[in-house]
């Protein structure tokens, strides 16, 4: 082979090698820290009396805000799950964001809501609601209808309507376990530091049985693409976020289930409408606001509250979701790029932001390129077999170990799959997902990166069909 090409492949292979070494080194550190953080939280949870929190006068009220756009098949079961939550004082605010389907009508019919007049006083700029619906027999539930303005705008409207000092964002396709909100609030009540964010674990509901607004039987979904996502979620929530939380460098709190302090969010300007992942942007915005004001604060991530969400059923829906996540991640990193390597923001600026910028945001392009160039380099003789094996292990083998470790940690701490058969299948897919699925997702994420740089920066809707096979008490 021509020497110029050999130099080119040497250069590219060096970049790929450095990327995988750095990424896996950080993942290893996060894994060790996460194991310690999970054990600490388990001890904390064992000492806390959640029943006492339910009856305590110091437990703050919470507004559950559900932004909904074309969620007619999932919205009723989500609201039912919120109504049966074990929490002393709560508001449930559903914001219909200009849906073109029957999202609002199904709620109106199912819960017998009546139109009413309410005073709307916005603290955050947003498209004002034009209709309010309520049922005096369900005093905690209110439905707002507004023109379409996007998820961030709908959340801001919900915040403007909320009376509670804390609010919890809930996706319209999510089911929250009965005591999950109490568990999410516990670190706030028992902290001496102003806690402005509390995030919890999100798991995949596909394949589970739903009855009267609660998951009653937990099983794995049947399709390979959904099972791979189950493993992926477990790895993300147990081997990543607890570690960043322990370092006070939380970058992501899933908007599917996240508790926030209303005052801090309002002062920070509310949810921004200029990114497609409002939850990531809000965390970065809060970090920046609190640090600039020199306020003492903390954000927490707890591993036992469980929110169940509907994952994409098809490759097309999965691709839409992951492209949007990647696009939103890059938008957030670029918007807050002044925080990268900035000691003013602590480990958030010196470690978490650089990692998410260089490894998570654009690293998928290096990973996708490596999946093509590494085998090609080996086949044309530009890479020795020993180096090829090492890079393949870093790209595939180490990921397999992380996935298997995540599943075992989940079963040891927040065990949710009662069937040993399901656990064995999960372990099998912790292996399988590293041979095809993760590579496919890397290419999808890389596509999201190119979308950002080529100007296609719009929201890609994911269609949810609801947990229809298991609905038993929530028909319209």
Buried (B, 14 or more C-beta within 10 A) or exposed (E): EEEEEBEBBEEBBEBBBEBBEBBBEBBBEBBEBBBEBBBEBBEBBEEBEBEEBBEEEEBBBBBBBBBBBBBBBBBBBBBBBBBEBBBBEBBBBBBBBBBEEBBBBBBBEBBEBEEEEEEBEBBBEBBEBEBBBBBEEBEBBBBBBBEBBBBBBBBBBBBBBBEBEBBBBBBBBBBBBBBBBBBBBBBBBEEEEBBBBBBBBBBBBBBBBBBEBBBEEBBBBEBEBBBBBBBBBBBBBBBBBBBBBBBBBBBBBBBBBBBBBBEBBBBBEBBBBEBBBBBBBBBBBBBBBBBEEEEEBBBBBBBBBBBBBBBBBEEEBBBBBBBBBBBBBBBBBEBBEEBBEBEEBBEBBBBBBBBBBBBBBBBBBBBBBBBEBBBEBBEEEBBEEEBBEBBBBBBBEBBBBBBBBBBBBBBEBBEBBEEEEBBEBBBBBBEBBBEEBBBBBBBBBBBBBEBBEEEEBEBBEBEBEBBEEBBEEBEE
